[in-house]
Amino acid sequence: MERRFDLEFIKKRREQLGLSQGSMAQQLGFINASVYCRYENGTYKFKADMLPALSQALQCDPRDFFCPVVC
């Protein structure tokens, strides 16, 4: 089964935890919230080596970032 990276999950999970984009930027080592926003909106792509820190910040399993592709 083909899977895609689920940016909607990332945004919803961040909001569920009450985390700001600035907080996420700091936890991931980005310069500011604007840079993190570009990742969350899909302008930039999250790299594989970012997923452990992202999953730690969002208190989830890295597998949660992927969902099935629906045709």
PyMOL commands that set and color helices and strands:
alter all, ss='L'
color gray80, all
select helices_A, chain A and resi 7-16+21-28+33-40+48-57+62-65
alter helices_A, ss='H'
color red, helices_A
select strands_A, chain A and resi 3-5+66-68
alter strands_A, ss='S'
color yellow, strands_A
deselect
rebuild
show_as cartoon
